[in-house]
């Protein structure tokens, strides 16, 4: 086959891929791009948040002192929750994040401690990893975090939804999540309005749970569009 003909074929394939990608993005925009719903703050919203926590027996999570998981087979975490310390491990790097006093965090490459700019960059990256990946593990338990606003939202099915907006904290303050709950209050899924996702109202499932050794309920995976966000082997101990 001549090189010129091969280039033409490759060019057509690239064009087809671009067209299908454009159509798919357009489909996502039409299907999922929703305005952030309005809702009422106050005692009813707080009561629904407490109902969700009670359905998860949240005291077992509060009493869990050690949590371990691996996000999407990439980032591994060993979190001593009561000490406020988490080892974040990826590739050849490890950062011991001190979540209470960040300036005491330490960074390692091939198990050798590094300092200065390299350490600062690794600590920054590990902090962003932790903020994102831990949210996918413990988000239901963060509805009363400092800076979290709770609103009661009437859903299309007539049931009550719980809208949480984080006005501060984390890596992307301003993000909002609308929780859909079973009648018992246990989470089923949420919709997201975040700065990291170009489409508003994308759904993520919260229905694959495991009961850890400590009794805490934590998710094993989430389904988001065509992807599965796996949490690996999830451990929780007192």
N, C-alpha and C positions, 0 to 999 in steps of 0.2 A: 504493500500500500504506500502510495506516495505521501510525503510529509504534508503537502498542501491539502490533500484530501483528509488526512487525519486531523489537521488543524480545523478544517471546516466542521467535521463531525463533533470534535470536542467543543467548538464554539456553539453548535446547536444544542448540545447537551447542557452547557452552562446556561444558555438562554432559557431552555425548558425548565431547568432547576430554578432560575430566577422567577419565571412566571408562576410556577407552582408555589414558590415561597411567598410571592406577593399575594396570590389567591388565599393561601393559608393564613397569612397575617391579617388580611381583610376579613376572613371568616372569624378569627379570634376577636378582632375589634368589634364586629357586629354582635357577636354572641356574648362577649364578656365585658365590654367597656361600659360599666355602669357608674352612675353618679353615686357618691357617698350618701347613704340614706340619712335622714334626720331622725332624731330620737330624743327622748326626755331623760334628763338626769334626775336623780333623786332616790327616794327610798325603794321604789319598785325596781329600778335598775340594780341597786345594791342587793336587794333581796334575790333577784334572779342570779346575780353573780355568786352569792352565798349558796344558792341551791345547786349550782354547778359544782362548787367546791365540795359541798356535802355529798353529792352523788359520786365524787371521786374519792371520798373519805380522805380529805386533804391532810388531816392530821398525821396520817402515815407518811405522807411526803415531807411534812415539816420535821418529822422525827428521823427521816432518812439522812444519814451523815455522809454516805459515800455513794456516788453515782458514776457509772462507767458506760460509755457507748462509743460507737464509731459512725460518723455521719458520712453516708454515701461511699463507704469503703475507702475514704480518703483521710479524714481527720479523726484522730483518736483522742478521747478525753478520759481523764481520771480526776474526778472532782470531789475534793474533801469539802463538802458543803458547809459543815459546821466551822471549819477553819478558814473558809473563804479563800481556798487555794485550789487551783486546777492546773494539772499538767496537760498541755495541748501539744500533740505529737503529729507531725506530718512529714513525709519524705525523710530527709536526714536531720530535721530540726525538732527541737523540743523547747517549749517555753513554759516555765513555771509561773503562771499568772497569780499574783497576789491581788485578789479582787477587792480587798479592803484597803491596801496601801500599794497602789500600782507601781510606785517608784522602787518598791522592793522586789519586783518581778525580775526573773533571770532568764537568759536565753542561751541555748546550747546548739552547737553544730557538731554532729558526730560525737555527742556526749562531752564535748569540750566547751566550756563556757566562753562566750564572746561578749564584747563590751562596746561601748560608744555607739556609733551610728548603726552598725550592723545589729547590735542588740536592740536598739530603739525600733528599727524597722521590723524585726521579727516579733517584738512585743506588740507593736501596733497591729501587725497582721494577725497574730494569735488572738488579740482582743476582738477584732472584727469577726474572726472565725467563731470564737466562743459566743459572742452576742447573737450571731445568726443561728448557729447550730444548736445551742442550748434552748433557744426559743422554740425550735421545732420539737424539743423534748418536753419542755415544762411550761409552755405558754398558758395552759389553763390555770396554773397556780400563780400567775402573775397579774391577775385582774385587779388586785388591790395594791400593786406596786406604786411607789411614789411617782406622781406624774400621770397615772392612768386615769382616764375619764371613762365612766360607765354610762351607757344610755340604753334605754329600753326601746326596741324597734318592733313595730308591727310588721310581720312578714306577709308575703302574698298568700300563704296557706292559712293565715289567721292566727298563727301562733306567735309567741314572743321570741324575739332574738335579742342577743346581748352584743351591743357594739362597744368595743374597747378602742380608745384612741390614746396612744402614748405620746404625751406632750413633751416628755423629757426622758433622758436615759437611753442606753443602748447606742448603736451606731447610726440609726436612722430615725430620730425623733420625728413625730408627726404621722407615723404609720397607724392605720386603723384596721381592725379585724372584726367581722360580724359573725358571731358564734350562732350556729344552729344546734339545738339541743333536743334530746329525747324528752318525753314527758317527765321522766325521772330527774332530768337536769343534766344527764351525762352528755358530753359533747359528741356530735356526729361529724361536723365539718365547720370550717369557717370560710368566709370570703375575705379577700385581701385588697386593701388600698395602700400600696407601699411605693416608696421612691425607687425601689430596685426593679419593679415589674412594670413594663410599659402599658399594660392593660389593667384597668380597674375592675374589681369584682371577681377576680380569678378564684376558683374554688380549690380547697385542699381538704382531703378527708382526714378525720380523726376517729377512726373506728377499728383500728388494729391495736389492741391494748395487751399488755402483759402485766401480771402481778409480780413484782420483784420480791426478793427475800425479805425486805423490810415491810412488805405489804403495800408499798406505793404502786399506784397505777401509772404506767408510762407507755408511750406509743412505740410500736415496732417499725412502722412505716407510714408514709402518707402518699396518696395519689394526687398528683397535680397535673392536669391535662393528660398527656401521654406518658408522663414520667412517674417513677416511684422513688420517693426519698426514703431510703432505708436507714435505720438507726443502728444496724448491726446487733451485736449481742448486748442487750441492755441489762445492766446490773444495778441493784439498789440495796444497800445494806445499812444497818444501824451503826 
